Amino acid sequence: MEKTDIKSLSLEELKSLAVSMGEKPFRGRQLYEWMHKKLACDYEEMTNLSKDFREKLQESCRLVSLNPLEVQTSKIDGTQKYLFALDDGNVVESVLMKYKHGNSVCISSQVGCKMGCRFCASAIGGWTRNLRPSEMLDQIYKIQRLSKERVSNVVVMGTGEPLDNYENLLRFIYMLSDENGLNISQRNITVSTCGIVPRMYDLAEEKLQITLAISLHASSQEKRQELMPIANKYSIEEVLEACRNYFDKTGRRLTFEYSLVGGKNDSQEDADRLAHLIGNLNCHVNLIPVNPIKERDFVQSDKKVIEKFQNKLEKYQINVTIRREMGRDIDGACGQLRKRYINKKEDA
């Protein structure tokens, strides 16, 4: 029989579990606090639980605790990239970025990715499985524990498509923002999607206060189909209609992620088209100089081209920033560290 994934259980579920094991409900609360506030990695750390209860937990429940295999630290800006081993031998990566306003962690939501975006290292090698809520949470917990610094912002933008792991993502958000745990405000949580339209509608109904970031990366349906296979299933117009609905239901400003690929989607015509596409939405555009990867022939746009693109959007009164490249001297881009680790293992 498979052991219960105890770190993925809500507070109420943990209270019920404690009662089913012959304990008082408050033991469930203590257990929740040990895992989600004190960030315990092991039952032995939970010193106010009886030895008998801890032994019962050990027998029937697994306590997910990711194993850090590698930590890279940027000499430029202090960004840290973590490679974590899961208990089934798979690996995921996460990033700690330090800003003046606080520490932000970018986490993965899947092992691999099935979306196949042409410029992304995460999609090379395909999809293996979804991450459980415990495995998403523990990326943050381990980073906070190892860095000894408080995490104030979380971005679900690492390897994987979060809305393709929808139920686990929702549980993760509710647990991360729970006042009994790390209590990170939903306004400080960003979820990225390449545009799985039905799930965008589902998410709007939850009326969360998170920021939804849409990976747009193109100014027309044709260009989007070239870069992103998901565009063959959901058109750019359908994605934008879902964005309008999301804003209407939640009142939360949208973010559009736009990776600039040299000679592909970075012309002034592209900027014009993009401005007309999203001009009537309450949104912010994040321009991302694409990270070159050796398996693809895409190159980063010239700095002047990026600035001209920004200026053109600003002329249309669109809020736009150029994303700072964090961790340039380490495997900073999504999927790069994990991919290098897998390649090394295959070559051994």
Secondary structure as UniProt FT lines:
FT   STRAND          4..5
FT   HELIX           6..8
FT   HELIX           11..20
FT   TURN            21..22
FT   HELIX           25..36
FT   HELIX           43..45
FT   TURN            47..48
FT   HELIX           51..60
FT   STRAND          61..62
FT   STRAND          67..73
FT   TURN            75..77
FT   STRAND          80..85
FT   TURN            87..88
FT   STRAND          91..99
FT   TURN            100..101
FT   STRAND          102..107
FT   STRAND          110..112
FT   TURN            118..119
FT   HELIX           121..123
FT   TURN            124..125
FT   STRAND          127..130
FT   HELIX           133..147
FT   STRAND          151..156
FT   HELIX           162..165
FT   HELIX           166..176
FT   TURN            179..182
FT   HELIX           186..188
FT   STRAND          189..193
FT   HELIX           197..206
FT   STRAND          211..215
FT   HELIX           221..227
FT   HELIX           229..232
FT   HELIX           236..250
FT   STRAND          254..261
FT   TURN            262..264
FT   HELIX           268..278
FT   TURN            279..280
FT   STRAND          283..289
FT   TURN            294..295
FT   HELIX           303..315
FT   TURN            316..317
FT   STRAND          319..322
FT   TURN            328..331
FT   TURN            334..335
FT   HELIX           336..347
//
